């Protein structure tokens, strides 16, 4: 059995499929942990969700976390049900971070037209997942309160945090959300002393930036790190 942690996919379905099928070559004994942001920016958001739904239906072991982009989509969909004669403010905010690519992938013009089954899948996503040595989350956690597990919003939105190991039971955080250089990701994984987190997001959509533009996969048991070049953009 192998365990793999995969961060922000951002609508890059071809890249995801190549990673899973050509490199990871998963079996139903393996576990995949996804850190959220399945949609937006890339051209195939619907196809990403379809692929993950299909794996789940076939009995593969997937743990999918919610990201801030799913939160945008859900709230825009809900608001558009009520105010479809006007563009809700949440939709305007979502449009600034890639909504148009997601709507196009569904073949629709308005959030309310996204089929409900996709919204329900996003609504059902977990906010965090606990492993023996790590806590997996999309963005991070709020350690300024007594119980950081109670602040769900921070788990999908926070950008700066310092881990309080007394509140994680000695476990480090693995997160996505903010794209960082491949060299930094590799350094943190292989020189873990001094770091209380592992940031895995290499900005799969940032294909024109040096040391960026890959979809990452990290094995927390072996410390193996793999970078799949973007095949979508």
C-alpha distance (Angstrom), angle and dihedral (degrees) to the residues before:
residue distance angle dihedral
X1 . . .
X2 3.80 . .
X3 3.79 129.2 .
X4 3.80 121.9 -150.1
X5 3.80 130.4 -175.4
X6 3.81 116.1 -154.1
X7 3.82 123.1 -173.9
X8 3.81 133.8 -158.7
X9 3.83 112.8 -10.7
X10 3.82 97.9 178.9
X11 3.76 100.0 -165.5
X12 3.81 96.3 -48.7
X13 3.79 99.5 133.6
X14 3.81 98.2 160.2
X15 3.78 89.6 52.5
X16 3.81 91.5 48.9
X17 3.80 93.7 48.7
X18 3.80 92.0 49.5
X19 3.79 91.0 49.7
X20 3.79 94.2 48.6
X21 3.80 99.4 38.8
X22 3.80 105.3 30.8
X23 3.79 101.6 36.5
X24 3.80 110.8 16.5
X25 3.82 93.2 34.6
X26 3.77 90.0 -168.3
X27 3.78 126.5 -152.1
X28 3.79 127.8 -162.2
X29 3.80 88.2 -97.8
X30 3.81 91.9 62.9
X31 3.80 126.1 85.2
X32 3.79 126.6 -138.3
X33 3.79 121.3 -162.5
X34 3.81 116.0 -164.5
X35 3.80 119.4 -162.8
X36 3.80 98.9 -151.7
X37 3.82 136.4 -106.0
X38 3.78 95.0 103.1
X39 3.80 92.4 158.2
X40 3.84 143.2 51.6
X41 3.82 134.1 46.2
X42 3.82 96.8 39.5
X43 3.84 121.7 75.7
X44 3.83 102.3 -115.0
X45 3.81 110.7 53.8
X46 3.82 94.2 138.6
X47 3.79 90.5 49.3
X48 3.82 91.0 51.7
X49 3.80 91.5 55.0
X50 3.81 92.3 42.5
X51 3.80 89.5 53.3
X52 3.79 93.9 49.5
X53 3.80 92.3 45.1
X54 3.79 89.3 51.6
X55 3.80 92.1 51.3
X56 3.78 90.1 49.9
X57 3.80 92.4 49.0
X58 3.81 89.8 50.7
X59 3.80 91.0 55.3
X60 3.80 102.3 -102.9
X61 3.80 115.0 150.9
X62 3.80 106.8 -111.2
X63 3.79 128.8 165.1
X64 3.81 110.1 -168.0
X65 3.78 123.0 -169.5
X66 3.78 128.2 -158.9
X67 3.80 120.3 -109.9
X68 3.79 131.0 -165.2
X69 3.81 91.0 -101.1
X70 3.81 91.4 59.4
X71 3.81 87.5 48.1
X72 3.81 90.0 53.7
X73 3.80 91.6 49.7
X74 3.80 94.9 47.9
X75 3.79 93.7 48.7
X76 3.81 93.2 44.8
X77 3.81 89.8 50.4
X78 3.81 92.0 49.1
X79 3.81 93.5 46.7
X80 3.79 92.7 46.6
X81 3.82 90.4 56.6
X82 3.81 88.8 63.1
X83 3.79 103.1 32.4
X84 3.79 104.0 32.2
X85 3.82 92.0 143.0
X86 3.81 89.2 62.2
X87 3.77 132.0 40.9
X88 3.83 106.9 -110.1
X89 3.80 117.5 -128.8
X90 3.80 90.3 -120.8
X91 3.81 88.7 59.3
X92 3.79 90.6 52.4
X93 3.80 88.9 53.0
X94 3.80 91.7 46.9
X95 3.81 91.4 50.8
X96 3.80 89.5 61.4
X97 3.81 91.5 62.6
X98 3.80 103.6 44.2
X99 3.80 109.4 -67.5
X100 3.80 93.4 138.2
X101 3.81 92.0 63.0
X102 3.80 90.7 51.4
X103 3.80 94.6 47.8
X104 3.80 90.0 48.2
X105 3.81 91.1 51.5
X106 3.81 88.5 56.4
X107 3.80 91.5 45.3
X108 3.81 92.7 -121.5
X109 3.80 137.5 117.1
X110 3.79 100.9 -150.9
X111 3.83 132.6 48.0
X112 3.81 91.5 -125.4
X113 3.81 89.0 63.7
X114 3.81 93.7 63.9
X115 3.82 105.4 108.5
X116 3.79 112.3 -101.0
X117 3.82 94.0 -124.6
X118 3.81 89.8 67.9
X119 3.80 92.5 48.8
X120 3.81 90.1 48.9
X121 3.81 90.2 51.1
X122 3.79 90.2 52.8
X123 3.80 92.1 44.9
X124 3.80 89.6 54.6
X125 3.80 95.7 54.8
X126 3.81 118.4 120.0
X127 3.80 121.8 -116.0
X128 3.80 96.2 -143.9
X129 3.78 142.7 -2.5
X130 3.78 127.8 -149.2
X131 3.81 124.4 -139.9
X132 3.78 128.1 177.0
X133 3.81 95.1 -95.3
X134 3.78 103.0 15.0
X135 3.78 144.3 44.2
X136 3.80 112.6 -142.2
X137 3.78 118.8 -148.6
X138 3.79 137.3 150.5
X139 3.81 101.2 -118.7
X140 3.80 111.5 -2.7
X141 3.80 140.0 -89.2
X142 3.78 139.1 -83.0
X143 3.79 107.1 -114.3
X144 3.80 92.9 174.5
X145 3.81 90.4 84.8
X146 3.80 129.5 64.9
X147 3.80 94.9 -109.8
X148 3.83 113.7 29.7
X149 3.82 90.0 -173.6
X150 3.81 88.9 71.7
X151 3.82 95.4 61.9
X152 3.79 102.0 79.6
X153 3.79 94.8 166.3
X154 3.80 92.2 60.3
X155 3.80 89.4 53.3
X156 3.80 90.1 66.2
X157 3.81 101.5 29.4
X158 3.82 114.6 27.7
X159 3.80 116.2 113.1
X160 3.80 103.3 -178.4
X161 3.78 127.2 39.9
X162 3.78 141.3 142.1
X163 3.77 116.7 -142.6
X164 3.79 118.1 -119.2
X165 3.79 102.1 -153.5
X166 3.80 90.5 -161.9
X167 3.80 86.7 66.1
X168 3.82 96.1 44.4
X169 3.79 95.8 45.5
X170 3.80 89.8 -115.3
X171 3.78 95.5 -50.4
X172 3.80 126.7 134.0
X173 3.80 125.1 -133.0
X174 3.80 124.2 -112.0
X175 3.80 112.5 -164.9
X176 3.81 146.2 155.6
X177 3.83 125.8 -162.8
X178 3.82 100.1 102.4
X179 3.83 116.6 63.4
X180 3.80 114.2 -128.4
X181 3.81 134.0 177.7
X182 3.79 119.2 -80.9
X183 3.80 89.7 -125.8
X184 3.81 90.3 57.7
X185 3.81 92.8 49.0
X186 3.79 90.9 49.5
X187 3.81 92.1 46.9
X188 3.80 94.2 51.3
X189 3.81 92.6 48.1
X190 3.78 95.0 49.3
X191 3.82 97.3 36.1
X192 3.77 99.5 38.9
X193 3.79 96.9 158.6
X194 3.78 109.7 107.3
X195 3.81 95.8 21.1
X196 3.80 122.9 99.4
X197 3.81 93.5 -170.5
X198 3.79 144.5 36.8
X199 3.82 114.2 -139.2
X200 3.82 107.8 -158.2
X201 3.81 105.1 175.8
X202 3.82 110.2 109.9
X203 3.82 93.1 176.1
X204 3.79 99.5 -105.8
X205 3.82 89.2 -162.7
X206 3.83 93.3 50.8
X207 3.78 92.8 87.4
X208 3.80 96.1 148.9
X209 3.79 95.1 55.3
X210 3.79 122.5 90.7
X211 3.80 115.2 -107.8
X212 3.83 91.0 9.2
X213 3.79 139.0 87.9
X214 3.82 102.1 76.4
X215 3.78 133.6 119.8
X216 3.79 106.9 -130.1
X217 3.79 132.4 -146.5
X218 3.81 121.6 -169.6
X219 3.79 127.8 -170.3
X220 3.84 107.3 -150.7
X221 3.81 91.9 -163.5
X222 3.81 98.3 53.8
X223 3.83 101.5 20.4
X224 3.81 89.2 -126.1
X225 3.81 112.0 156.5
X226 3.79 123.1 -164.8
X227 3.81 129.3 -173.7
X228 3.80 120.2 -156.4
X229 3.81 112.6 -159.2
X230 3.79 114.3 -126.2
X231 3.80 111.2 -93.8
X232 3.82 97.0 176.7
X233 3.79 106.8 59.8
